[in-house]
Amino acid sequence: MNQCKTFIKQLGFARGVIVAFTVLLFVLAFVKDLQMGQLISDCLSRFGRHGILVLSLLPFVKGGLGLNFGLPVGVLCGLVGVVFSINLNLAGYDGLAVALAVGGGLGIVIGLFYGWLLNKVKGQEMVVGTYVGFASVSFMCLAWMMLPFNNPTLVWSIAGKGLRMTIPMDDTYGRILDNLWSFTVGDIWVPTGLILSFLVACILVALFFKTRHGMAIIAAGQNEKFAIASSIKPNRTRLLATTLSTFLGAIGIVIYSQSYGFVQLYTAPLMIAFPIVACILIGGAGIRTATMFHVIFGCLVFQSLLTVALPVANEFIGGDITEAARIVISNGIILYALVGVGAQK
Amino acid sequence: MIKKIQDHLSEFIVPIIFLGLCAIGVIYSEQSPGFIINTIIERLGRNCFLVISLIIPVVAGIGLNFSIVLGAMAAQIGLIFAIDWGFAGIWGIVMAAALSTVFSVLFGYFVGLIFNRAKGREMVTGLITGFFANGIYQMVFLYGAGTFLTILTQDLLLPRGQNEAGETLYFGLQNTINLENVQYAIDDLIPLPAFINNALPDDIFLPIFPFVLIALACLFVVFFLKTKLGQEMKAMGHNQHISEISGIKVNRNRIIAIIISTIMAGYGQILFLQNIGTITTYNSHEYVGMFAIAALLVSGATVSKASVLNAIFGTFLFHTLFFTSPLAGKNIFGNVVLGEYFRVFVAYGVIAIALALHAWKTTRQNAIKAEEC
């Protein structure tokens, strides 16, 4: 009971409202006799789909860098991996493995650059990251048009060059992890492989934070001066945290794309950071604190909210309000976090 | 000596690169000089005011005010109601400006309060505040208009199916709102004197009044910064902490700076929309902040230093590149879209580089100061 109370206290007012709102939507969906099985299955897949992307924010916050609005940097690396593997006509697990390897590898290299840059702009990581993310998405818009990919499934059929806006993955490895060991309970379909992959990633990251390097990241993130006093080099731990974050972002979008069944290029990743950041914040994280629980809980709550909001809104007022509501909720919670910490000083 | 030249060069590197890009754009767009000059004049007239609205918060040490989007929203609210109430011509603009001022003061006050709680993170907070307000704005006009917000003109509303009695339900604003009643109301208010008009080549059109307004805005900013309040803001821009100790009401002044900026952004957006002639209700304001900020930064302004000249020169450079790049892209690569992506990349890239360079400089200075201590 006490634990429950401290949990609610930690959650804070805004987050409490969102959690309550999600519950309310589920109740409404139940009352209105919507297909609950379908809804819960959708919640589960969306939860697994966004999981690793949300997880990618964890090292960033723990390293003391704030919220990673530069998530598109990692996401673009992952997308290059996916496109690369499809261009080679690789299907099934081979394709997935190549996409993960290329995307992840690129994520590490680019992550090092990104981390180096963020070390130079200490204190302004969030706003610089936001615009580095925007700039890299728009730069890749040019690149997607010019890069010499030639597989007919990827490029515009008339021009013969330039990648398509969205690329279906049915013939390669679309939903391959979702279908792995999946099963049905009642009306609920459980994408076991997808959720397992997320949980494995969570465990690996959690284990990483138990190692010497992981501990150093946390120590430097909490107090840079104390960290220096105990002979930790904060610049190095920040670099490591950023690289890990970018790497996970790249892996995350590969998993996302295979689960979604389409690769979305060009301006699709432009705004991806904001709803993902909202996930971890709804879980209870702040600019300086985040735990694995915040990642999992936040992802589950916010993705469920988004899934269930559309059909319920359709019943009452009309579906197009959910888009506006999504913008209000995700940016509202980010604003709350940005303002909230300032007040504690 | 060489170091000095290097310093100067690094200060002007962004505008120099941009001048080069503009030259390439202008040459490869293969348009007549008359068309290019006309377009630049038109774009200067409609965008400059918005860019000027950014200056005061920069001087006051708040940084680039990404939340001028709220001013643009206030302007659109003003215009929508002015049109709905049947105002036309310059009176429509006056009405819209009056409403816009009221809403801008309100929005600016709230943004100022938010910024005071997020010191050191104003820019990212401003960006998110803009997104958040956009969501609220969409909700209000998609559902509120015609339900709890009374809209007199039915043509402005979306038909949304029928109720049980068979009457068509109307609520939510149309996606585009025609401003033909107020279009060019400012541009054409003062006609060009005949002797100037005759002296100009036939294909050049010069709207006078927008430039009068822009000049007034410039004068206002320059004189405002000379008043006591303006001087206090300058001091805050140099060092907030010392200003606080020497008795300047920092928090209050920051809110005032944001309110002024929001009001000016509102007027800027009205000037912009009366020239364009339509409001795309749910999108017109979205990129206002980004384009205005990019335009300011290409002139070599930074997060902590900007002047009226920066605003004018930057708008000129940015919009020259902005409208020539799709044309140039078509002529160089045979692809319009490429040019369009390129200009968006330039806008984001310029902001990213300017923010990074400024933060870099600040951290380096802080490190030097820390060593000296």
Interface residues (C-beta under 8 A of the other chain):
Chain A: F69 L117 K120 V121 K122 G123 Q124 M126 V127 V128 T130 Y131 V132 F134 A135 V137 S138 F139 C141 L142 M145 M146 F274 I317 G318 D320 I321 E323 A324 A325 R326 I327 V328 N331 G332 I334 L335 L338 V339 G342 A343
Chain B: I114 R117 A118 K119 G120 R121 M123 V124 T125 L127 I128 T129 F131 F132 N134 G135 I136 Q138 M139 L142 Y143 R160 N335 V337 L338 Y341 F342 V344 F345 A347 Y348 G349 I351 A352 L355 A356 H358 A359 W360 T362 T363
